[in-house]
Amino acid sequence: MHDVMPSMSREVNHLKRSVLRDLLALAVDPTIISLAGGLPASEFLPLDEFRSCLETVLRRDGAEALQYSTQHAPLQEWIAGYMGRRGVRVGPEQVFITNGAQQGLAILSRLLLDPGEQAVIEQVTFPGIQQVTAGRGAQVRQIPTHLESGADLEALEAAFRQEPRPRLAILVPDFHNPLGVSLSAEKRALAAGLAARYGVPLIEDDPYSELAFSGQPLPPIKAYDEAEMVFYVGSFSKILAPAVRLGWIIGPASMTPQITVIRESLDLESSTLLQRAVAEFFARDAFGRHLQPLRDANRERCETLLAALEEHFSGLAQWSRPSGGLFVWARFPQELDTFALFPRAVERRVAYIPGLAFTLDGSQRNAIRLNFSNLRPQAIREGIQRLSEVIGEHALSGA
Amino acid sequence: MHDVMPSMSREVNHLKRSVLRDLLALAVDPTIISLAGGLPASEFLPLDEFRSCLETVLRRDGAEALQYSTQHAPLQEWIAGYMGRRGVRVGPEQVFITNGAQQGLAILSRLLLDPGEQAVIEQVTFPGIQQVTAGRGAQVRQIPTHLESGADLEALEAAFRQEPRPRLAILVPDFHNPLGVSLSAEKRALAAGLAARYGVPLIEDDPYSELAFSGQPLPPIKAYDEAEMVFYVGSFSKILAPAVRLGWIIGPASMTPQITVIRESLDLESSTLLQRAVAEFFARDAFGRHLQPLRDANRERCETLLAALEEHFSGLAQWSRPSGGLFVWARFPQELDTFALFPRAVERRVAYIPGLAFTLDGSQRNAIRLNFSNLRPQAIREGIQRLSEVIGEHALSGA
């Protein structure tokens, strides 16, 4: 038997898993206000429209919709058109459909990176990115990410210059999980340029960009990629529904055969039924109608969260001020241990994710990730009120 | 960039991929009689019932059916009950739901086997099993499988005795793909005993056992596993519908946390919508009603295929006589090269899978795999008629 996360310390792994176990148990407890989730707002999932799409597909396509199938061409075409509107010119044959963004990351890490090789990731990042690098035995070089400006690209270049040369880097360009920050257009162009200059494939993990509260999202890093060194990973989980379990990879067309072989070895293919239903959803032009209310609700919820943080933690904590996405990151004074505090918070019926869950080294003990998307404003206010009581009583009072 | 199939020769890989490409192109050509597929009969997919299950679930469970979710407990419970009826006593918490059997294989190979370690597989087997062993850089020891009696367990024991000790072995107990053969109850007990005695985890890949033409399937190898050394992998693809993309692993409960971490790193989770719809299908007791007509149709089609082989190839070829599943394996005289013949067969509008696709070394050039499940009897007769003309004209005439 092998340790599945060989390059993380056992202690940090143990802590992270205990957080996960607690959070899973909490998820089903309605008395807890959970700011810990990463779920899109349940009230805005397109329940009736998607049920109707499934019915249309099963009546129209019959048994084909329940069989094995090649990737569903109309969905590839919609995604290619969507990427084109975002400044990435690709043909449908360059779109590789996956089970969400995590499978895109898993496939690309298998394609590009062997155990023992070098990978560059952010010091504070989504655990799924840690799993496909450190979790597969890669040597991980970490770069800092600034709350105001995102990933430190000077550090990225320094990591690219080291020998042995990294085999891949992974960045989250928009509404970073957990930090909430986005990269400027200038930094996107620079990141693509660094990948080209140093010959290091760059994976852009982008599940959140369509969740901008207003306006159009910036072009992705892939839009600046003239050297075909950027692999874009998208997802429908946060903008349509997690249970469709669909996302996509945009890479060089020459890589499609290898990507196909890896994907078949993992789970053969994505459900053609769900692919067809999502394509039908887009054919009905339901996407814009669906997305705007979701963005509006997210904005209201984020504003509520920021106002509550201001009310209770002004002068005590710092936090990100995202313009989209699902998360706010808050940093407390060094002496506050958000992991140690977690059981007290749960006693008071409020939950968050302790910062250490987003690190490989157990740092960020004074930080927390707060989700605003799947809670009504009143619950957000109440949750932050409870949190401020817990922190006031147990953490900063010297008790 | 890394070769994704390092221990296969490039030539065999190239040949196998060219077969795959041809077969994909053929799959959409209605003028071809394809005996190459592995699809369940389209006419017997439970189209109306499953559409109704999806509708029930979406109306009953609402947004929960489109969200992220833990594994769906009612489906785990149904599977635990099913396994119990087959002689495997497990609790629902020991059932780990996957995206089909292939993901079960991929997860278990990540759990048990590192690149460079030893794995035991059958010389002639499903390419998905080759991918999770040789395709991940394992050193592969191969054992023969007999058309009449299945995997050679003396060879298995010999492989288990070698040093370094193998880290896993994979067998297909029922209606082997591509050979069609099943293991006797005695050999199942023996296989479980060998895994226990030599301490080698044995993966039992069992997508086909419910496709016995008549009677009850034998207990799986897992039913004889007193040492918790057998990992059972099941699938709903062939017995319900491929597009549900669901299967399961039964392993030791102590392994569930590691299995969960690996699975999350690959694609987080299976669609809760599809899990709920399949659970609803079983709650309606629709399974038995669905399965019997499918088995009856498969038996008729297999009998048709065997009769056509008898008519055209008696004395010339040998073939398996399965009592269930989807496939018949036919071996021609050594001088017949079924790979070289493939383009001629396609010209004559008939397709099969050349035997070399099921090997790592490009052997079995004189064999073919024939599918009977997704063709009507008349098409099967016509397909074998065409095949006999191709073989008569081009292969055995010395031309």
Interface residues (C-beta under 8 A of the other chain):
Chain A: M1 H2 V4 M5 R17 L24 A27 G38 L39 P40 S42 E43 L45 P46 L47 F50 R51 L54 E55 L58 R59 G62 A63 E64 A65 L66 Q67 Y68 S69 T70 T98 N99 G100 Q102 Q103 A106 R110 L111 L112 D114 P115 G128 Q131 V132 G135 R136 S237 A241 P242 A243 V244 R245 P257 Q258 V261 I262 E264 S265 L266 D267 L268 E269 S270 S271 T272 L273 L274
Chain B: M1 H2 V4 M5 R17 L24 A27 G38 L39 P40 S42 E43 L45 P46 L47 F50 R51 L54 E55 L58 R59 G62 A63 E64 A65 L66 Q67 Y68 S69 T70 T98 N99 G100 Q102 Q103 A106 R110 L111 L112 D114 P115 G128 Q131 V132 G135 R136 S237 A241 P242 A243 V244 R245 P257 Q258 V261 I262 E264 S265 L266 D267 L268 E269 S270 S271 T272 L273 L274
